[in-house]
Amino acid sequence: MSGGRRVSFSPHARSGESVSHIMGLVCLALAPAAVLSVVYYGLYALAQYAVSAAACVFFEWAFCKIRGTPSSVRDGSAVVTGILLVMCLPPFVPLWITITGAFIAIVIGKMVFGGLGQNPFNPALVGRTALLISFLPQMTAWHPAYGTIFSNGFFIDAVSGATVLGKAKDAYVAGVAEGIPSVFDAGMSAALSGSMGEVSSAAVLLGGLFLIYKKVISWRIPVYFIGAVFLFGGAVWLFNRGAVMDPVTQIMSGGLFLGAFFMATDYSSSPLYNKGKVLFAVGCGVITVLIRLYGGYPEGVGFAILIMNAFVPLLDKYFRPKPFGADYE
């Protein structure tokens, strides 16, 4: 029939953005923090990024090959997972541990669920959490950053140093104010050591704002996540002044910005609808503060995001928009 209309299946809203283009923007947003981590920790940090990204690509390719499905490595998501995984690790963790984390992140955290878009949990955090539980001594061997690049160039023999949150945790447990880090220490957390992604909160924030500007992620999850940590942490601080960090230092410490902008906003493991995103983000913030203050680890961002990832299907079901004209509650 000439002049007829063509009807296609939903979704009818189309976008010119491809997965590979979005992943490229995420890599670009991570670049400032990644470059600074190499400056602070030397060539071994660069090797960590290269090995992790290559291992993630290889494991995804191998899984697709064994399963007999088309390879999905060209979308770039494996490279992003590799970069994020390294940013959650201590700078001088052995490379074999990094490769183990890449295997867990890609195969167990992503591919067994069906691949990109079907994983219920953030793959990089799955890998990092498994490594933290399995290799605790190596995963908590922190090293001071400043000056390490000039000592050996590639490998370094350095004494372990305290992280910002580690010092705050010790001060809170002891009930003293002398060990509580300042806002400067939190903003330049590499001065007290930490994970690769903790070298500069400002660099991570810059990348996160870039993603919001490019409309790659929604502003709701990072804003409500960080806001919940600020308000809940501030409420605790009001009743425990001198024993806990102030709310400004709280939000600038650890991996909060990295988790809020780059991990909690993962498309497949975060809620679809705005009200669900708000509740998801607030839950992440509250759990983060609870773990930081009362848990066995000084940092709680990763655990908080994984816990709230488990509630995403319920949030999507509860906040699903009511179809126009529906007569049910």
Backbone as numpy.savetxt, mean C-alpha at the origin, in Angstrom:
# Nx Ny Nz CAx CAy CAz Cx Cy Cz
-31.83 -5.00 -42.06 -32.70 -3.81 -42.06 -31.80 -2.58 -42.06
-31.93 -1.75 -43.06 -31.10 -0.55 -43.15 -31.64 0.53 -42.23
-30.73 1.34 -41.72 -31.13 2.45 -40.86 -31.54 2.04 -39.47
-31.29 0.77 -39.07 -31.67 0.31 -37.74 -30.66 0.72 -36.68
-31.02 0.54 -35.43 -30.14 0.87 -34.30 -29.45 -0.41 -33.82
-28.20 -0.27 -33.46 -27.44 -1.41 -32.94 -27.48 -1.38 -31.43
-27.87 -2.49 -30.81 -27.95 -2.61 -29.36 -26.85 -3.55 -28.89
-26.10 -3.12 -27.87 -25.01 -3.94 -27.33 -25.24 -4.20 -25.86
-24.48 -5.13 -25.33 -24.59 -5.45 -23.92 -23.94 -4.35 -23.08
-24.37 -4.23 -21.83 -23.78 -3.28 -20.89 -22.37 -3.77 -20.52
-21.50 -2.89 -20.05 -21.76 -1.47 -19.77 -21.72 -0.61 -21.02
-22.57 0.40 -21.04 -22.67 1.28 -22.21 -21.74 2.49 -22.10
-21.26 2.77 -20.87 -20.30 3.86 -20.68 -18.92 3.34 -21.03
-18.28 3.92 -22.00 -16.96 3.48 -22.45 -15.91 4.53 -22.12
-14.69 4.05 -22.00 -13.58 4.96 -21.70 -12.42 4.60 -22.61
-11.68 5.60 -23.01 -10.51 5.37 -23.84 -9.30 4.92 -23.05
-9.40 4.89 -21.70 -8.27 4.49 -20.85 -8.11 2.97 -20.89
-6.90 2.51 -21.09 -6.59 1.09 -21.05 -5.94 0.75 -19.72
-5.92 -0.54 -19.40 -5.29 -0.98 -18.15 -3.80 -0.63 -18.15
-3.15 -0.86 -19.27 -1.71 -0.57 -19.34 -1.43 0.92 -19.16
-2.31 1.78 -19.69 -2.13 3.22 -19.52 -2.30 3.61 -18.05
-3.30 3.04 -17.38 -3.52 3.35 -15.97 -2.33 2.88 -15.13
-1.83 1.68 -15.41 -0.69 1.17 -14.67 0.55 2.01 -14.92
0.68 2.55 -16.11 1.79 3.45 -16.39 1.71 4.72 -15.55
0.50 5.25 -15.39 0.32 6.43 -14.55 0.65 6.12 -13.09
0.28 4.92 -12.63 0.60 4.54 -11.25 2.11 4.45 -11.06
2.79 3.86 -12.03 4.26 3.79 -11.96 4.88 5.19 -11.92
4.32 6.08 -12.72 4.82 7.46 -12.73 4.58 8.13 -11.39
3.44 7.86 -10.76 3.13 8.44 -9.46 4.04 7.88 -8.37
4.47 6.64 -8.51 5.37 6.03 -7.52 6.82 6.45 -7.71
7.13 7.04 -8.85 8.52 7.34 -9.19 9.22 8.26 -8.18
8.60 9.35 -7.70 9.34 10.20 -6.75 9.81 9.46 -5.51
8.93 8.68 -4.90 9.31 7.93 -3.69 10.33 6.85 -4.03
10.17 6.20 -5.19 11.10 5.15 -5.57 12.50 5.71 -5.80
12.59 6.84 -6.49 13.89 7.46 -6.75 14.55 7.88 -5.44
13.78 8.45 -4.52 14.35 8.87 -3.24 14.85 7.66 -2.45
14.14 6.54 -2.52 14.59 5.36 -1.79 15.92 4.85 -2.34
16.13 4.97 -3.65 17.41 4.58 -4.23 18.51 5.56 -3.80
18.17 6.84 -3.75 19.14 7.84 -3.29 19.54 7.57 -1.84
18.56 7.24 -1.00 18.83 7.01 0.41 19.57 5.69 0.66
19.17 4.62 -0.03 19.65 3.29 0.32 20.63 2.69 -0.69
20.89 3.38 -1.78 21.93 2.92 -2.68 21.47 1.96 -3.76
22.45 1.36 -4.44 22.16 0.51 -5.59 21.43 -0.76 -5.23
21.56 -1.21 -3.99 20.84 -2.42 -3.59 19.34 -2.18 -3.65
18.91 -0.98 -3.36 17.48 -0.65 -3.48 17.03 -0.75 -4.92
17.86 -0.27 -5.85 17.54 -0.38 -7.27 17.44 -1.85 -7.68
18.34 -2.67 -7.15 18.28 -4.10 -7.45 17.00 -4.72 -6.92
16.56 -4.25 -5.76 15.31 -4.76 -5.20 14.13 -4.50 -6.14
14.03 -3.29 -6.65 12.94 -2.96 -7.57 13.01 -3.81 -8.84
14.20 -3.94 -9.39 14.35 -4.69 -10.63 14.01 -6.16 -10.44
14.53 -6.76 -9.37 14.29 -8.18 -9.12 12.81 -8.42 -8.82
12.20 -7.57 -8.01 10.80 -7.76 -7.65 9.89 -7.64 -8.87
10.09 -6.60 -9.67 9.26 -6.42 -10.87 9.44 -7.58 -11.84
10.70 -8.00 -12.05 10.96 -9.10 -12.97 10.35 -10.40 -12.46
10.45 -10.65 -11.16 9.89 -11.87 -10.59 8.37 -11.88 -10.70
7.74 -10.75 -10.46 6.27 -10.68 -10.57 5.83 -10.95 -12.01
6.53 -10.36 -12.97 6.19 -10.58 -14.38 6.38 -12.05 -14.74
7.50 -12.63 -14.29 7.77 -14.04 -14.61 6.72 -14.97 -14.02
6.36 -14.77 -12.74 5.40 -15.67 -12.10 4.02 -15.55 -12.74
3.65 -14.34 -13.15 2.35 -14.19 -13.82 2.37 -14.86 -15.19
3.48 -14.68 -15.92 3.61 -15.33 -17.23 3.60 -16.85 -17.09
4.35 -17.38 -16.11 4.43 -18.82 -15.90 3.08 -19.39 -15.51
2.33 -18.69 -14.67 1.02 -19.18 -14.26 0.08 -19.26 -15.45
0.08 -18.22 -16.28 -0.76 -18.24 -17.48 -0.34 -19.35 -18.43
0.98 -19.57 -18.53 1.49 -20.62 -19.41 1.04 -21.99 -18.93
1.17 -22.26 -17.65 0.79 -23.55 -17.09 -0.72 -23.76 -17.21
-1.48 -22.72 -16.99 -2.94 -22.83 -17.05 -3.45 -22.88 -18.48
-2.61 -22.48 -19.42 -3.01 -22.50 -20.82 -3.89 -21.34 -21.23
-3.73 -20.20 -20.59 -4.51 -19.01 -20.92 -3.59 -17.95 -21.49
-4.14 -16.98 -22.22 -3.30 -15.90 -22.77 -2.57 -15.14 -21.67
-1.35 -14.76 -21.93 -0.55 -14.04 -20.94 -1.15 -12.65 -20.70
-1.12 -12.24 -19.44 -1.67 -10.93 -19.06 -0.59 -9.97 -18.60
0.68 -10.30 -18.84 1.76 -9.47 -18.30 1.86 -8.12 -18.98
1.29 -7.99 -20.18 1.43 -6.73 -20.89 0.60 -5.60 -20.28
-0.34 -5.91 -19.39 -1.15 -4.84 -18.81 -0.39 -4.02 -17.78
0.78 -4.49 -17.35 1.62 -3.72 -16.44 1.29 -3.87 -14.97
0.22 -4.59 -14.64 -0.17 -4.70 -13.23 0.85 -5.47 -12.41
1.54 -6.43 -13.02 2.55 -7.19 -12.30 3.72 -6.29 -11.90
4.09 -5.37 -12.78 5.18 -4.44 -12.46 4.79 -3.54 -11.29
3.56 -3.05 -11.30 3.08 -2.21 -10.20 3.11 -2.99 -8.89
2.66 -4.24 -8.93 2.69 -5.07 -7.72 4.12 -5.24 -7.21
5.06 -5.45 -8.13 6.45 -5.60 -7.72 7.01 -4.36 -7.07
6.68 -3.18 -7.62 7.16 -1.93 -7.03 6.55 -1.70 -5.65
5.25 -1.92 -5.54 4.58 -1.72 -4.25 5.09 -2.70 -3.20
5.38 -3.93 -3.61 5.90 -4.91 -2.66 7.22 -4.44 -2.08
8.13 -3.96 -2.94 9.44 -3.50 -2.45 9.27 -2.31 -1.51
8.31 -1.44 -1.80 8.10 -0.28 -0.94 7.60 -0.66 0.44
7.11 -1.90 0.59 6.66 -2.37 1.90 7.73 -3.14 2.65
8.91 -3.29 2.07 9.96 -4.12 2.64 11.09 -3.28 3.22
11.84 -3.83 4.19 13.06 -3.16 4.63 14.03 -3.06 3.47
14.88 -2.05 3.45 15.73 -1.80 2.28 16.75 -2.88 1.99
17.22 -3.61 3.01 18.30 -4.57 2.79 17.87 -6.00 3.07
16.59 -6.28 2.87 16.11 -7.65 3.00 16.74 -8.48 1.88
17.10 -9.75 2.14 17.72 -10.58 1.09 16.82 -10.71 -0.14
17.45 -10.78 -1.29 16.70 -10.83 -2.55 15.83 -12.08 -2.65
16.25 -13.18 -2.05 15.44 -14.40 -2.13 14.12 -14.22 -1.38
14.12 -13.40 -0.35 12.87 -13.10 0.35 11.98 -12.23 -0.52
12.58 -11.29 -1.24 11.80 -10.47 -2.17 11.16 -11.33 -3.25
11.90 -12.28 -3.79 11.35 -13.17 -4.82 10.24 -14.03 -4.25
10.40 -14.50 -3.02 9.34 -15.28 -2.36 8.08 -14.44 -2.21
8.25 -13.19 -1.80 7.10 -12.29 -1.68 6.42 -12.04 -3.01
7.21 -11.93 -4.08 6.64 -11.74 -5.41 5.80 -12.94 -5.82
6.29 -14.15 -5.52 5.53 -15.37 -5.83 4.19 -15.38 -5.08
4.24 -15.08 -3.79 3.01 -15.09 -2.99 2.04 -14.02 -3.48
2.57 -12.83 -3.78 1.71 -11.73 -4.21 1.01 -12.05 -5.52
1.75 -12.57 -6.50 1.18 -12.81 -7.83 0.35 -14.08 -7.87
0.93 -15.18 -7.44 0.26 -16.48 -7.59 -0.87 -16.64 -6.58
-0.56 -16.44 -5.29 -1.56 -16.67 -4.24 -2.49 -15.47 -4.08
-1.94 -14.26 -4.18 -2.77 -13.09 -3.95 -3.56 -12.62 -5.15
-3.23 -13.12 -6.35 -3.88 -12.59 -7.55 -4.35 -13.67 -8.51
-3.44 -14.49 -9.01 -3.77 -15.36 -10.13 -4.71 -16.50 -9.76
-4.61 -17.03 -8.54 -5.50 -18.15 -8.18 -6.96 -17.71 -8.09
-7.18 -16.42 -7.98 -8.55 -15.90 -7.95 -9.08 -15.56 -9.35
-8.23 -15.67 -10.34 -8.66 -15.40 -11.71 -7.90 -14.30 -12.39
-6.97 -13.67 -11.69 -6.17 -12.63 -12.31 -6.65 -11.23 -11.98
-6.18 -10.28 -12.76 -6.46 -8.87 -12.52 -7.96 -8.60 -12.50
-8.42 -7.88 -11.49 -9.82 -7.52 -11.36 -10.65 -8.49 -10.58
-10.09 -9.64 -10.22 -10.85 -10.65 -9.49 -10.25 -10.99 -8.14
-9.13 -10.37 -7.78 -8.50 -10.62 -6.50 -9.20 -9.86 -5.39
-9.61 -10.53 -4.31 -10.32 -9.86 -3.23 -9.42 -9.07 -2.29
-8.13 -9.37 -2.31 -7.17 -8.69 -1.43 -6.08 -8.05 -2.28
-5.49 -6.99 -1.76 -4.40 -6.33 -2.48 -3.21 -7.28 -2.57
-2.75 -7.62 -3.76 -1.68 -8.63 -3.90 -0.38 -8.26 -3.20
0.05 -7.01 -3.32 1.31 -6.60 -2.69 1.24 -6.75 -1.18
0.10 -6.43 -0.58 -0.04 -6.57 0.86 -0.13 -8.03 1.28
-0.71 -8.86 0.42 -0.71 -10.30 0.71 0.72 -10.82 0.78
1.54 -10.43 -0.19 2.93 -10.85 -0.18 3.69 -10.31 1.00
3.51 -9.04 1.30 4.23 -8.42 2.41 3.83 -9.03 3.75
2.53 -9.27 3.96 2.07 -9.83 5.22 2.58 -11.25 5.41
2.57 -12.04 4.34 3.09 -13.41 4.43 4.58 -13.40 4.79
5.33 -12.49 4.22 6.76 -12.38 4.54 6.97 -11.94 5.98
6.16 -11.00 6.45 6.30 -10.50 7.82 6.05 -11.61 8.83
5.07 -12.45 8.56 4.75 -13.55 9.46 5.80 -14.65 9.38
6.32 -14.90 8.19 7.23 -16.03 7.98 8.69 -15.71 8.29
9.11 -14.48 8.02 10.52 -14.10 8.18 10.63 -12.85 9.04
10.18 -12.95 10.28 10.11 -11.78 11.15 11.46 -11.12 11.39
12.55 -11.86 11.68 13.83 -11.17 11.92 14.29 -10.35 10.72
14.20 -10.93 9.51 14.63 -10.21 8.31 13.71 -9.05 7.98
12.41 -9.22 8.27 11.43 -8.19 7.93 11.38 -7.06 8.94
12.10 -7.19 10.03 12.16 -6.11 11.03 13.60 -5.66 11.26
14.47 -5.94 10.30 15.86 -5.50 10.39 15.99 -4.16 9.70
15.75 -3.09 10.45 15.75 -1.74 9.88 17.15 -1.16 9.91
17.44 -0.32 8.93 18.76 0.31 8.84 18.59 1.81 8.61
19.42 2.62 9.25 19.40 4.05 8.97 19.71 4.33 7.51
19.12 5.38 6.99 19.27 5.64 5.56 20.40 6.61 5.24
20.48 7.70 5.97 21.40 8.75 5.57 22.84 8.26 5.61
23.53 8.48 4.49 24.93 8.13 4.39 25.20 6.73 3.88
24.17 5.88 3.82 24.43 4.50 3.41 24.88 4.42 1.96
24.42 5.33 1.13 24.77 5.27 -0.29 26.26 5.54 -0.50
26.88 6.21 0.45 28.29 6.56 0.29 29.23 5.52 0.91
28.68 4.56 1.66 29.55 3.65 2.40 30.11 2.55 1.52
29.26 1.92 0.73 29.71 0.77 -0.04 29.17 0.78 -1.46
28.12 1.55 -1.70 27.56 1.62 -3.03 26.49 0.59 -3.28
26.77 -0.68 -2.96 25.79 -1.74 -3.24 25.35 -2.41 -1.94
26.26 -3.10 -1.26 25.93 -3.72 0.00 26.41 -2.83 1.15
25.81 -3.05 2.30 26.18 -2.21 3.44 26.08 -3.01 4.73
27.02 -2.81 5.60 26.96 -3.39 6.94 26.62 -2.26 7.89
25.39 -2.28 8.38 24.93 -1.19 9.24 24.18 -1.77 10.43
24.20 -1.04 11.52 23.45 -1.46 12.69 21.98 -1.13 12.47
21.11 -1.91 13.10 19.68 -1.68 12.95 19.29 -0.40 13.67
18.32 0.30 13.09 17.81 1.52 13.69 16.33 1.42 13.93
15.81 2.31 14.75 14.40 2.30 15.09 13.60 3.06 14.04
12.41 2.57 13.74 11.51 3.31 12.87 10.78 4.36 13.68
10.12 5.28 13.00 9.34 6.31 13.68 8.28 5.68 14.56
7.52 4.76 13.98 6.44 4.12 14.74 6.98 3.20 15.81
8.15 2.59 15.57 8.75 1.75 16.58 9.13 2.55 17.83
9.72 3.72 17.62 10.07 4.58 18.76 8.83 5.06 19.48
7.78 5.39 18.71 6.53 5.84 19.33 5.89 4.72 20.14
5.95 3.49 19.62 5.38 2.34 20.32 6.10 2.09 21.63
7.43 2.15 21.60 8.21 1.94 22.81 7.90 3.01 23.85
7.77 4.26 23.38 7.46 5.35 24.31 6.07 5.18 24.92
5.10 4.72 24.10 3.74 4.53 24.60 3.68 3.42 25.64
4.39 2.31 25.37 4.41 1.19 26.30 5.08 1.59 27.61
6.15 2.38 27.51 6.87 2.81 28.70 6.18 3.97 29.41
5.26 4.63 28.72 4.55 5.76 29.32 5.39 6.99 29.48
6.37 7.19 28.59 7.25 8.35 28.67 7.15 9.15 27.38
7.51 10.42 27.45 7.40 11.30 26.30 8.72 11.51 25.58
9.83 11.07 26.20 11.12 11.39 25.61 11.33 10.74 24.25
10.76 9.56 24.02 11.04 8.85 22.78 10.06 9.10 21.66
9.10 9.99 21.87 8.08 10.21 20.85 8.68 11.03 19.70
8.60 10.54 18.48 9.17 11.28 17.34 8.41 12.58 17.08
9.07 13.47 16.37 8.47 14.75 16.01 7.87 14.69 14.62
7.21 15.78 14.23 6.65 15.87 12.89 7.77 15.79 11.85
8.92 16.38 12.14 10.04 16.33 11.21 10.51 14.89 11.01
10.60 14.14 12.10 11.01 12.74 11.97 10.03 11.95 11.13
8.74 12.25 11.28 7.73 11.52 10.51 7.77 11.91 9.04
7.96 13.18 8.77 8.00 13.61 7.38 9.24 13.14 6.65
10.33 13.00 7.36 11.58 12.48 6.78 11.93 11.20 7.52
11.05 10.22 7.43 11.17 9.03 8.26 12.40 8.19 7.97
13.04 8.41 6.84 14.26 7.66 6.56 15.36 7.99 7.56
15.24 9.14 8.22 16.24 9.49 9.22 16.26 8.48 10.35
15.11 7.85 10.62 15.03 6.85 11.66 14.82 5.46 11.07
15.03 5.31 9.79 14.89 4.06 9.05 13.42 3.69 8.88
13.19 2.67 8.09 11.84 2.21 7.81 11.79 1.48 6.49
10.58 1.18 6.03 10.42 0.52 4.75 10.83 1.45 3.62
11.00 0.87 2.44 11.46 1.65 1.28 10.48 2.76 0.93
9.18 2.51 1.14 8.17 3.50 0.80 7.96 4.55 1.86
8.75 4.52 2.93 8.59 5.47 4.02 9.66 6.56 4.01
10.43 6.64 2.93 11.54 7.60 2.92 11.05 9.04 2.94
9.88 9.29 2.38 9.37 10.66 2.36 7.86 10.64 2.18
7.14 11.09 3.18 5.69 11.18 3.08 5.29 12.18 2.00
6.09 13.23 1.84 5.78 14.25 0.84 5.84 13.68 -0.57
6.82 12.82 -0.84 6.95 12.23 -2.17 5.77 11.31 -2.49
5.35 10.52 -1.51 4.19 9.64 -1.71 2.92 10.47 -1.88
2.79 11.52 -1.08 1.62 12.38 -1.19 1.55 13.03 -2.57
2.68 13.46 -3.09 2.72 14.06 -4.42 2.21 13.08 -5.47
2.67 11.83 -5.38 2.20 10.82 -6.32 0.72 10.53 -6.17
0.22 10.50 -4.94 -1.19 10.25 -4.72 -2.06 11.36 -5.27
-1.65 12.60 -5.07 -2.41 13.74 -5.61 -2.40 13.72 -7.14
-1.31 13.26 -7.72 -1.25 13.12 -9.18 -2.29 12.13 -9.68
-2.45 11.00 -8.98 -3.44 10.01 -9.38 -4.86 10.56 -9.25
-5.10 11.33 -8.22 -6.43 11.95 -8.07 -6.67 12.95 -9.19
-5.67 13.75 -9.50 -5.79 14.73 -10.58 -6.08 14.06 -11.91
-5.43 12.94 -12.16 -5.63 12.21 -13.42 -6.88 11.33 -13.38
-7.60 11.36 -12.24 -8.84 10.59 -12.05 -8.61 9.09 -12.17
-7.42 8.66 -11.78 -7.13 7.23 -11.73 -7.75 6.62 -10.48
-7.75 7.37 -9.38 -8.36 6.91 -8.14 -9.35 7.96 -7.65
-10.26 7.53 -6.78 -11.21 8.45 -6.16 -10.57 9.09 -4.94
-10.92 10.32 -4.66 -10.37 11.02 -3.50 -10.95 10.52 -2.19
-12.07 9.84 -2.24 -12.79 9.51 -1.00 -12.01 8.58 -0.09
-11.46 7.50 -0.65 -10.78 6.53 0.20 -9.56 7.14 0.88
-8.62 7.77 0.16 -7.46 8.35 0.88 -7.83 9.45 1.86
-8.79 10.30 1.49 -9.16 11.41 2.39 -9.80 10.89 3.67
-10.74 9.97 3.55 -11.41 9.45 4.73 -10.50 8.51 5.53
-9.63 7.80 4.86 -8.65 6.94 5.54 -7.73 7.79 6.40
-7.09 8.77 5.78 -6.16 9.64 6.52 -6.91 10.46 7.56
-8.11 10.93 7.22 -8.91 11.70 8.17 -9.30 10.89 9.38
-9.63 9.60 9.19 -9.99 8.75 10.33 -8.80 8.55 11.26
-7.61 8.36 10.68 -6.41 8.22 11.51 -6.15 9.51 12.28
-6.34 10.65 11.61 -6.12 11.94 12.27 -7.10 12.15 13.42
-8.39 11.90 13.17 -9.40 12.18 14.20 -9.35 11.17 15.33
-9.29 9.87 15.00 -9.25 8.85 16.04 -7.93 8.91 16.80
-6.82 9.06 16.06 -5.54 9.20 16.72 -5.47 10.46 17.55
-6.11 11.54 17.06 -6.14 12.79 17.83 -6.95 12.65 19.10
-8.05 11.90 19.05 -8.86 11.69 20.25 -8.07 10.93 21.31
-7.32 9.91 20.88 -6.48 9.16 21.82 -5.39 10.07 22.39
-4.83 10.91 21.52 -3.76 11.82 21.95 -4.26 12.82 23.00
-5.50 13.29 22.87 -6.05 14.25 23.82 -6.12 13.68 25.23
-6.35 12.37 25.33 -6.46 11.73 26.64 -5.14 11.11 27.10
-4.13 11.12 26.22 -2.85 10.52 26.58 -1.70 11.40 26.12
-1.83 12.69 26.35 -0.75 13.59 25.94 0.54 13.24 26.66
1.61 13.26 25.89 2.89 12.89 26.47 3.21 11.43 26.35
2.23 10.62 25.88 2.47 9.18 25.75 2.29 8.68 24.33
1.61 9.45 23.48 1.41 9.04 22.09 1.74 10.20 21.17
1.90 9.88 19.89 2.19 10.91 18.91 0.98 11.80 18.70
1.23 13.05 18.38 0.13 13.95 18.04 -0.45 13.54 16.69
-1.68 13.96 16.38 -2.33 13.46 15.15 -1.62 13.84 13.86
-0.93 14.97 13.82 -0.22 15.35 12.60 0.95 14.38 12.36
1.72 14.10 13.41 2.80 13.13 13.28 2.25 11.75 12.96
1.09 11.43 13.52 0.47 10.12 13.29 0.20 9.87 11.80
-0.35 10.87 11.12 -0.70 10.64 9.72 0.51 10.69 8.80
1.59 11.31 9.25 2.79 11.40 8.41 3.75 10.25 8.65
3.40 9.35 9.55 4.32 8.28 9.94 4.03 6.99 9.19
5.06 6.19 9.05 4.90 4.85 8.49 4.42 4.85 7.05
3.62 3.85 6.73 3.15 3.67 5.37 1.74 4.14 5.14
1.26 5.09 5.94 -0.13 5.52 5.82 -0.44 6.11 4.45
0.37 7.04 3.98 0.10 7.66 2.68 0.20 6.63 1.55
1.20 5.76 1.63 1.36 4.73 0.61 0.15 3.81 0.58
-0.31 3.39 1.75 -1.47 2.52 1.81 -2.74 3.21 1.39
-2.92 4.45 1.82 -4.17 5.16 1.54 -4.32 5.49 0.06
-3.24 5.90 -0.61 -3.33 6.33 -2.00 -3.13 5.18 -3.00
-2.28 4.22 -2.67 -1.87 3.24 -3.68 -2.37 1.82 -3.42
-2.83 1.49 -2.22 -3.23 0.12 -1.92 -4.70 0.01 -1.54
-5.17 0.90 -0.72 -6.59 0.86 -0.36 -7.48 1.20 -1.54
-6.93 1.86 -2.55 -7.72 2.27 -3.72 -7.67 1.26 -4.85
-7.08 0.09 -4.62 -7.04 -0.96 -5.63 -8.45 -1.25 -6.14
-8.64 -1.22 -7.44 -9.98 -1.32 -8.03 -10.73 -2.57 -7.59
-10.08 -3.72 -7.65 -10.79 -4.98 -7.42 -10.98 -5.31 -5.95
-10.23 -4.68 -5.05 -10.34 -5.00 -3.63 -10.89 -3.84 -2.80
-11.47 -2.84 -3.45 -12.10 -1.72 -2.74 -13.56 -1.60 -3.20
-14.41 -0.96 -2.41 -15.84 -0.89 -2.73 -16.12 -0.13 -4.02
-17.25 -0.45 -4.63 -17.66 0.19 -5.87 -18.39 1.51 -5.63
-19.16 1.60 -4.55 -20.06 2.72 -4.35 -19.53 3.68 -3.28
-19.89 4.94 -3.40 -19.29 5.99 -2.58 -19.49 5.78 -1.08
-20.71 5.41 -0.68 -20.95 5.20 0.75 -20.11 4.03 1.27
-19.98 3.01 0.46 -19.13 1.90 0.85 -17.68 2.30 0.95
-17.22 3.16 0.04 -15.84 3.63 0.08 -15.57 4.39 1.38
-16.52 5.21 1.79 -16.34 5.99 3.02 -16.23 5.07 4.23
-17.15 4.11 4.34 -17.12 3.19 5.48 -15.86 2.32 5.44
-15.47 1.90 4.27 -14.25 1.12 4.10 -13.03 1.90 4.58
-12.92 3.15 4.16 -11.77 3.97 4.51 -11.73 4.29 6.00
-12.88 4.60 6.58 -12.94 4.89 8.01 -12.54 3.65 8.81
-13.02 2.48 8.38 -12.63 1.25 9.05 -11.14 1.02 8.98
-10.54 1.29 7.82 -9.08 1.17 7.68 -8.36 2.09 8.66
-8.84 3.33 8.79 -8.19 4.29 9.67 -8.27 3.90 11.13
-9.45 3.49 11.57 -9.63 3.11 12.98 -8.79 1.89 13.33
-8.81 0.87 12.46 -8.04 -0.34 12.73 -6.54 -0.04 12.73
-6.10 0.86 11.85 -4.70 1.25 11.82 -4.25 1.81 13.16
-5.03 2.73 13.72 -4.67 3.33 15.00 -4.70 2.30 16.11
-5.70 1.42 16.12 -5.80 0.40 17.16 -4.59 -0.53 17.15
-4.16 -0.94 15.95 -3.00 -1.82 15.86 -1.73 -1.07 16.26
-1.61 0.17 15.83 -0.41 0.94 16.19 -0.27 1.09 17.70
-1.39 1.28 18.39 -1.32 1.54 19.83 -1.37 0.26 20.66
-2.23 -0.68 20.27 -2.49 -1.83 21.13 -2.10 -3.17 20.51
-1.71 -3.19 19.25 -1.35 -4.45 18.60 0.08 -4.85 18.84
0.45 -6.00 18.29 1.80 -6.49 18.48 2.81 -5.88 17.53
2.35 -5.14 16.53 3.25 -4.50 15.56 3.10 -2.98 15.66
4.18 -2.25 15.43 4.08 -0.78 15.50 3.30 -0.17 14.35
3.16 -0.88 13.21 2.43 -0.37 12.05 1.22 -1.26 11.78
0.12 -0.63 11.39 -1.11 -1.40 11.18 -1.79 -1.15 9.86
-1.18 -0.37 8.97 -1.83 0.00 7.71 -2.14 -1.22 6.87
-1.13 -2.09 6.66 -1.32 -3.25 5.82 -2.38 -4.19 6.35
-2.32 -4.48 7.65 -3.32 -5.36 8.25 -4.71 -4.75 8.16
-4.81 -3.44 8.38 -6.11 -2.77 8.34 -6.74 -2.88 6.95
-5.94 -2.66 5.91 -6.48 -2.73 4.55 -6.92 -4.15 4.22
-6.13 -5.16 4.59 -6.50 -6.54 4.30 -7.77 -6.94 5.05
-7.89 -6.50 6.29 -9.11 -6.81 7.06 -10.34 -6.19 6.40
-10.22 -4.94 5.99 -11.36 -4.28 5.36 -11.62 -4.80 3.95
-10.58 -5.32 3.26 -10.79 -5.96 1.96 -11.80 -7.10 2.07
-11.78 -7.81 3.20 -12.68 -8.93 3.40 -14.14 -8.49 3.49
-14.38 -7.23 3.84 -15.75 -6.73 3.99 -16.28 -6.07 2.72
-15.43 -5.96 1.70 -15.85 -5.27 0.48 -17.08 -5.89 -0.18
-17.17 -7.23 -0.31 -18.41 -7.78 -0.90 -19.66 -7.42 -0.12
-19.57 -7.38 1.20 -20.73 -6.99 2.01 -21.07 -5.52 1.80
-20.05 -4.68 1.74 -20.29 -3.25 1.52 -20.92 -3.01 0.16
-20.45 -3.70 -0.85 -21.03 -3.54 -2.19 -22.47 -4.03 -2.23
-22.76 -5.10 -1.51 -24.12 -5.62 -1.50 -25.06 -4.69 -0.74
-24.59 -4.16 0.39 -25.45 -3.32 1.23 -25.71 -1.96 0.59
-24.69 -1.41 -0.05 -24.83 -0.06 -0.62 -25.11 -0.08 -2.12
-25.53 -1.22 -2.65 -25.87 -1.29 -4.06 -27.04 -0.35 -4.34
-26.94 0.50 -5.34 -28.03 1.45 -5.62 -29.34 0.71 -5.95
-30.42 1.27 -5.51 -31.74 0.70 -5.78 -32.14 1.01 -7.22
-32.46 0.01 -8.02 -32.86 0.27 -9.42 -34.08 1.18 -9.50
-34.08 2.03 -10.50 -35.20 2.97 -10.67 -36.50 2.19 -10.88
-37.49 2.50 -10.06 -38.79 1.86 -10.19 -38.95 0.60 -9.38
-37.87 0.19 -8.67 -37.98 -1.04 -7.86 -38.89 -0.79 -6.67
-39.68 -1.82 -6.30 -40.64 -1.66 -5.22 -40.24 -2.45 -3.97
-38.95 -2.88 -3.87 -38.54 -3.62 -2.67 -37.68 -2.70 -1.81
-37.57 -3.12 -0.55 -36.78 -2.32 0.39 -35.29 -2.55 0.18
